[in-house]
């Protein structure tokens, strides 16, 4: 057995260090390598190996400041190249002054490694003893070799006094033996079989999409649903990122057959979502509803049209039954999921009992029965039917009135694995329910939310076969059990309040609990979970998905082997000619990304350059003797030109040794980085048949003289405004252009008597004239420079021929500065628009002049322009001020982002005159507080509100004739103030406030007399209105079901007699519910009341004013709103005393007392006229939308 030598205590363990400090300037290619040695010996498998280096003449290596270093020959282990590096005298002086030898392992290719290619390896370095066999000095470590840390090892490997003592046997005959045993850690990213172990794969999290992943796994593992998705019709040419059915089909196929975790990017793109949406987490319940609605819409008219309904749809039976008369009203409603109350309920059964609890309507809350007047009645909800797949959403989030905020309810709430909803003699079912159906359900999925109102994470426990539980947490899938899937998700304790719990582990456990339950009816289990096979997939889809899988595996293999390859991109004269002057390419010579595929070679990095030249001969037909290769260089002025030809030594090396000519890659890994270790860009010079031709001429190439430069030529035709590449020429540095004029004329196809002018293209915004009498050296012309040639045209002849750009310099200046701008109508921003080619330095007036000419307008001053908002993809709110004379480039830039869109409008007066005026957008409302029209009122900036009303009266005509108008500022659907007639208009901002005008009612003319009050009235959504009273939890984590739900909302099932409830629910929970800001909606108004006027009389006046029917009016509620806490009113209440006791006054601010009219918002998705003003689009949480 080998026995390692003991080391001095001062050197025990050594010091791990990079061999060459980052500050040292080492020219790696110039390092002298030792003579070739035997190849590495492979280890027990392909990922390990060893190499022994016999270091000759080690005693002859003297000291120097850097430490005289030597590299071993390269050897290969696990497809990577390695070498050892030693500093015989050490590369650093240790703190204790003991001189040591340094030894390292180096990865020479690492200089070109991107992050995903960097190999991780463990290795042991040994110095073998030559006198005492089996004795060695050994040290081991591990490291990831990157472009910045390409070597790793020990700066204090062994003390010099130990190693150089001849009696110790480490150096014999001036030779030392250094060996390395190296094991590369296998890159398992592309070999990983994620399905191994569980049979399932996970879904990748895009940022905050755990809620999507949990829901999709639950739906996917309902095979009946999966089969229906496979049967949705799609077209063969559809793109998954643009087609919701295809994206979902592809995702389900990958979940079923892929070996790796699956991305949801195509699916979210098919939703119409971008990166921002991927980082915006939403409520899983809302996603379930919106997704099923969208799929139901997509399945309409197909053979799977009713599948969603057949799986998830049930029916409720709502009733109101009078106690003392024979009258009963019923209503049936379908549902796709049920919301169950958690607070105050022990388990699922208790929630169903509460849902079906009977409410007695009596006293002030009597039911108005048709033909019988107000009657005592019983009101409730039962079930006509339950679906095969029952989705239960647990209301874990609720509104806390005391703290005026949303909270998460973490109370213990139990749910059984087997749920018998026929409990208590079918108490929750209606008389119409089918008694032959056995409503016993088996638990299929538990979707868990871990966290609180302001943040959290979703994952799922699913029992696909009804026996074994699995946990699906994004891309992590593991086997689980009932304890973790059910018992630990019951929750425990009270509300999750910040700062209450001291132990973090306890806090996490309490806030992790079930949020959504999926049950499958036992009698339907076999049908719902019947296996889905490839036979259930449409043949064209199956063929497509299998081909995509093959292509994916090929890409993964390419990524895995990328470090073995180099990509050579070979540009030729023909390639340059095909690009210059075509598709907008005028500057420089070649874009290597546009080369034809036959000019791109992906080759093993250890192939020698002569082998590559033979490939070029075979593939392009260019003999080896006719090939000369030039490197490309990026100059300081950012121009990209041929730099120099490869020398004879470089043309004998392996490709990897040309790494100094590689393309520098920065930032995230590009697609090219995933395919090869590095890109090498070369220009292939071949002999040409004649000047002006790119055909291959007779070889071989004439050697390039030291005093000659390869000059590239382009020809500009001012008549056709075309620029083309015409060839190259080797020119002596002492030659003058006048000496090669004939060759240049022939190259450009010009007659010998044609006068030419020449310019040098320095970079894309700089062109300089070249003197025909100056030598190349005097003009600074060198290899790779570009000479622009044009025929001289007299000014008179050029003007006769209609030449716009007489010189190539002016033409290229135009090309550099031109911008193609798309102009769209301001009032129709979705139109395609019209395109104009303009210059970036053009001012406002010049742009308008060009646009007016395109539109056929005589006067461009009647045009006004508006910028494009890069974030909303809509016009900016305010137009561009032309007096500031911005350039076109500035007008096309928003928030440092360039775009190509401007919006225009044709005015009814010159813009200069319009900007002297104040323009206000004023909405006019009729006597019923209904929006009529919006008017743009123009007046002098020195005007006042009275002038606004006068001009508005003129615009309204007969509608306002003989009546006094008033102007109000409205914000968040409340009247903020009534504007005084003398108030100046210059400070008014109609993009923040909503300016509203109306005719003053006759009873509000003049001053308000004593004993009367001008009351502010607004509309609010009753608690329980799902469309308008949604909670506003932050961070897109956890939307609670409905804000401040009252007991009349039975567990989220829609009220069974919503349209016929003639009474008012006076529930105490509703009485004390605080309203979210977003629940105020509609058009507010003012009403003059007597201080002692009872609410019942005020109600009658408001009903008459708004024209609300008796049936609808019976559902409305009335509350005094001194702020945001409603105080519900009785008919006998008066408001005078309440208004006088409020110190806030009636200015219209947030604290202004209002009379609130509580009712359903009939148009919750539509922006309310007189609504929220400037900030309406940014308040609250963004709801889920699938725009597919």
Secondary structure, DSSP 8 states (H G I E B T S, - for coil): --EE----GGGTT--EE-SS-TTS---GGGS-B-------EE-SSTTEEEEEEEEETGGG----TT--EEE---EEETTEEEEEEEETT-SS--TT---EEEEEEE-GGGGG--GGG--EEEEEEEEE-SSSTTEEEEEEEEEE--SS--EEEEEEEEEHHHHS-GGGTSEETTEEEEEEEEEE----TTT--TTTTTS---B---SS-HHHHHHHHHHHT-HHHHHHHHTS---TT--GGG-HHHHHHHHHHHHHH-SS-B--HHHHHHTT--HHHHTS---HHHHHHHHHHHHHHHHTTSTTTTHHHHHH-EEEEEEEEESSSS-EEEEEEEES-EEEE-TT-SBHHHHHHHHT--EEE-GGG-EEETTTEEE-EEEEEEEEE--SEEEEEEE-EEEETTTTEEEEB----B--SEEETTHHHHTTB-TTS-TTS--EEEEEEEEEEEEETTEEEEEEEE-TTSS--EEEETTEEEE--HHHHTGGGS--SSB--TTT---HHHHHHHHEEEEEEEEEEGGGHHHHT----GGGS-HHHHHHHHHHHHHHHHHHHHHHTGGGEEEEEEE-HHHHHHHTTBTTB-SSS--GGGS-GGGEEEEETT-BHHHHHHHHHHHH---GGG-EEEEEEE-TTS-EEEEEE--TTGGGSBGGGGGGGB----SS--TTTTT-SEEEEEEEE--BSSTT--SB-SS------TTEEEEEEEEEETTTTEEEEEEEEEEETT-BGGGGHHHHHHHHT--TT--EEEEEEEETTEEEE--TTSBTTTTT--TT-EEEEEE---HHHHHHTT-S--SHHHHHHHHHHEEEEEEEETT-TTS--EEEEEETT--HHHHHHHHHHHHT-S-GGGEEEEEEETTTTEE-SS---GGG---HHHHTEETTEE-SEEEEEE-SS-HHHHTTEEEEEEEEE-TTS-EEEEEEEEEETT-BHHHHHHHHHHHHGGGGTT--EEEEEEETTEEEEE--TT-BSTT--TTTSEEEEEE--GGG-SS--TTEEEEEEEEEE-TT-TTT-----GGGS---SSTT--TTS-TT---TTTTT--S----HHHHT-B--GGGEEEEEEEEEEETT-BHHHHHHHHHHHHT--HHHHTT-EEEEESSSBEEE--TT-BSHHHHHH-TTTTS-STTS-EEEEEE--TTTTS--TT--GGGGGGSS--------
